[in-house]
Amino acid sequence: MRGPLPGLPTPHPLLHRLPALYLEHDFLQRFLGALDEVLAPVLLTLDNLPAYLHPRTAPDDFVAWLAGWLAVEADAERPEDQRRAVVAEAVTRHRLRGTLQGLAAAVRLETGAEPEIDESGGASWSPAPGGALPGSAVPRVTVRLRVRDPERHDLARLEQLVADEVPAHVAYRVEILPTTEEPAP
């Protein structure tokens, strides 16, 4: 949390805004100097407001505040760079929420691995009426994550993420499997 910094110079001293007639009054110099000390953090914050509102440059507690405003979870157990990425990508993720691309992006951001996603939905068209409907009658999604160390990933957390991302009527299953690929030399 931010607080006052002793000796912080003000970017806009009040004394220099007075007519020259008042510059030599000792009381005004002390009084306005005290006001400058109180107002300096406020004025410097306002001067740097764009930096406070950008996830890459905002202070840590401001990132948590921005996450609340953007309706995303940037919890403290995540690394700092991941919390900032969650906030930075929030608007794009909200736009894609409920889609295959949105689910893949959410899983990728959470785990750092590319998921395999199977879904039962589909879309097609037919020039003749009464054609077969695409997909399955029961909506479902299966998310498979192939990683080197499956024990490192929290299945319950990943299941909660998928539950939050898929539409409410869609059943889902999450699988975390060991990769079959050999590491590159």
C-alpha positions as CSV (number, residue, x, y, z in Angstrom):
1,M,0.0,0.0,0.0
2,R,1.3,3.4,-0.8
3,G,1.8,6.1,1.9
4,P,3.4,9.5,2.3
5,L,7.0,9.8,1.5
6,P,8.8,12.3,3.7
7,G,10.5,15.1,1.7
8,L,8.7,14.3,-1.5
9,P,9.0,17.4,-3.7
10,T,5.8,18.8,-5.1
11,P,5.5,19.2,-8.8
12,H,3.5,22.4,-8.5
13,P,4.6,24.5,-5.4
14,L,1.7,26.7,-4.2
15,L,4.0,29.5,-3.2
16,H,5.0,30.1,-6.8
17,R,1.4,30.5,-7.8
18,L,1.0,33.7,-5.6
19,P,1.7,37.2,-6.7
20,A,5.3,38.4,-6.0
21,L,4.0,40.6,-3.3
22,Y,3.4,37.6,-1.0
23,L,6.6,35.6,-1.7
24,E,8.5,37.2,1.2
25,H,5.9,36.5,4.0
26,D,7.3,33.9,6.3
27,F,3.9,32.7,7.5
28,L,2.7,32.0,3.9
29,Q,5.9,30.2,3.0
30,R,5.5,27.8,6.0
31,F,1.8,27.4,5.6
32,L,2.0,26.7,1.8
33,G,5.0,24.5,2.4
34,A,3.0,22.3,4.7
35,L,0.1,22.2,2.2
36,D,2.6,21.2,-0.5
37,E,3.8,18.3,1.6
38,V,0.3,17.1,2.0
39,L,-0.7,17.6,-1.6
40,A,2.5,16.3,-3.3
41,P,1.5,12.6,-3.2
42,V,-2.0,13.4,-4.6
43,L,-0.6,15.6,-7.4
44,L,2.1,13.0,-8.3
45,T,-0.5,10.2,-8.4
46,L,-2.8,12.2,-10.7
47,D,0.2,13.1,-12.9
48,N,0.9,9.4,-13.2
49,L,-2.6,8.1,-13.4
50,P,-2.2,6.3,-16.8
51,A,0.6,4.2,-15.2
52,Y,-1.6,3.3,-12.3
53,L,-4.3,2.1,-14.7
54,H,-2.1,-0.2,-16.8
55,P,-1.6,-3.7,-15.5
56,R,2.1,-3.8,-16.4
57,T,3.0,-0.6,-14.5
58,A,0.5,-0.4,-11.7
59,P,1.5,-1.0,-8.1
60,D,0.6,-4.5,-6.8
61,D,-2.3,-3.4,-4.7
62,F,-3.7,-1.5,-7.7
63,V,-3.5,-4.6,-9.8
64,A,-5.8,-6.4,-7.3
65,W,-8.1,-3.4,-7.4
66,L,-8.2,-3.4,-11.3
67,A,-8.9,-7.2,-11.2
68,G,-12.0,-6.5,-9.1
69,W,-13.2,-3.8,-11.5
70,L,-12.7,-6.2,-14.5
71,A,-14.3,-9.1,-12.7
72,V,-11.3,-11.4,-12.9
73,E,-9.5,-13.4,-10.2
74,A,-5.9,-12.3,-9.7
75,D,-5.3,-14.2,-6.4
76,A,-2.1,-13.7,-4.4
77,E,-0.9,-17.3,-4.8
78,R,-0.2,-16.7,-8.5
79,P,3.1,-15.3,-9.6
80,E,3.1,-11.5,-10.1
81,D,3.6,-11.7,-13.8
82,Q,0.7,-14.1,-14.2
83,R,-1.6,-11.8,-12.1
84,R,-0.7,-8.9,-14.3
85,A,-1.4,-11.0,-17.4
86,V,-4.8,-12.0,-16.1
87,V,-5.8,-8.4,-15.7
88,A,-4.2,-7.3,-19.0
89,E,-6.1,-9.9,-21.0
90,A,-9.4,-9.6,-19.1
91,V,-11.4,-7.6,-21.7
92,T,-10.3,-10.0,-24.5
93,R,-11.1,-13.0,-22.4
94,H,-14.6,-11.6,-21.5
95,R,-15.3,-11.2,-25.2
96,L,-14.3,-14.8,-25.9
97,R,-16.0,-16.3,-22.8
98,G,-18.1,-19.3,-23.6
99,T,-16.3,-20.1,-26.9
100,L,-13.7,-22.7,-27.7
101,Q,-11.0,-20.0,-28.2
102,G,-11.9,-18.4,-24.8
103,L,-11.6,-21.7,-23.0
104,A,-8.3,-22.5,-24.6
105,A,-6.9,-19.1,-23.7
106,A,-8.1,-19.4,-20.1
107,V,-6.5,-22.8,-19.7
108,R,-3.3,-21.7,-21.4
109,L,-3.0,-18.6,-19.2
110,E,-3.6,-20.7,-16.0
111,T,-1.3,-23.6,-16.9
112,G,1.1,-22.4,-19.5
113,A,0.3,-25.5,-21.6
114,E,-1.7,-25.8,-24.8
115,P,-4.9,-27.8,-24.0
116,E,-6.7,-30.3,-26.2
117,I,-10.4,-29.5,-26.2
118,D,-13.1,-31.8,-27.6
119,E,-16.6,-30.4,-27.7
120,S,-19.9,-31.8,-28.8
121,G,-21.2,-28.7,-30.6
122,G,-21.1,-27.9,-34.3
123,A,-22.6,-25.8,-37.0
124,S,-23.4,-26.6,-40.6
125,W,-25.9,-25.8,-43.3
126,S,-27.9,-27.7,-45.8
127,P,-29.8,-26.6,-49.0
128,A,-32.5,-29.2,-48.2
129,P,-34.8,-28.9,-45.1
130,G,-34.7,-31.7,-42.5
131,G,-31.0,-32.4,-42.8
132,A,-29.1,-34.0,-40.0
133,L,-28.1,-31.7,-37.1
134,P,-24.4,-31.3,-36.4
135,G,-22.8,-32.3,-33.1
136,S,-24.4,-34.2,-30.2
137,A,-27.7,-33.7,-28.5
138,V,-26.0,-33.5,-25.1
139,P,-23.6,-30.6,-24.9
140,R,-20.3,-31.5,-23.3
141,V,-16.6,-30.4,-23.3
142,T,-13.5,-32.4,-22.5
143,V,-10.3,-30.6,-21.7
144,R,-7.1,-32.6,-21.8
145,L,-3.9,-31.2,-20.6
146,R,-0.7,-33.1,-21.5
147,V,2.2,-32.0,-19.3
148,R,5.5,-33.4,-18.2
149,D,4.5,-33.4,-14.5
150,P,0.8,-33.9,-14.0
151,E,1.2,-33.7,-10.2
152,R,2.3,-30.1,-10.5
153,H,-1.1,-28.9,-11.7
154,D,-4.1,-28.5,-9.4
155,L,-7.0,-30.5,-10.9
156,A,-9.6,-28.9,-8.7
157,R,-8.5,-25.4,-9.6
158,L,-8.5,-26.3,-13.3
159,E,-12.0,-27.9,-13.0
160,Q,-13.2,-24.6,-11.4
161,L,-11.7,-22.6,-14.2
162,V,-13.4,-24.7,-16.8
163,A,-16.7,-24.6,-14.9
164,D,-16.4,-20.8,-14.9
165,E,-15.6,-20.6,-18.6
166,V,-18.1,-23.0,-20.2
167,P,-21.8,-22.1,-20.5
168,A,-23.9,-23.2,-17.5
169,H,-25.7,-26.0,-19.4
170,V,-22.6,-27.7,-20.7
171,A,-21.2,-30.7,-18.9
172,Y,-17.4,-30.8,-18.7
173,R,-14.5,-33.2,-17.9
174,V,-10.9,-32.2,-17.2
175,E,-8.0,-34.7,-17.6
176,I,-4.4,-34.0,-16.8
177,L,-2.2,-36.6,-18.5
178,P,1.5,-37.1,-18.8
179,T,3.0,-36.1,-22.1
180,T,4.2,-38.8,-24.5
181,E,6.7,-36.5,-26.2
182,E,10.4,-36.7,-25.4
183,P,12.0,-33.4,-24.3
184,A,13.9,-31.6,-27.0
185,P,17.8,-31.8,-26.7
